């Protein structure tokens, strides 16, 4: 994987996440941690929102985020 930059021309370091599997070895999924900069880049301002949750969806390989209602 090569390094990329986002709109603020800040170098992005690729990260990895462990793939969780069940007792039979079938994939369950992966947890991904998004820090404040990641959320900002995806359109969520964690300092300016009253929401305490983030709604997400993956569509055609793209991660979409939005503030979530309770």
Secondary structure, DSSP 8 states (H G I E B T S, - for coil): ---EE-TT--EE------EEE-TTS-EEEE-----HHHHHHTT--TTT---S-EEEEEETTEEEEEE---
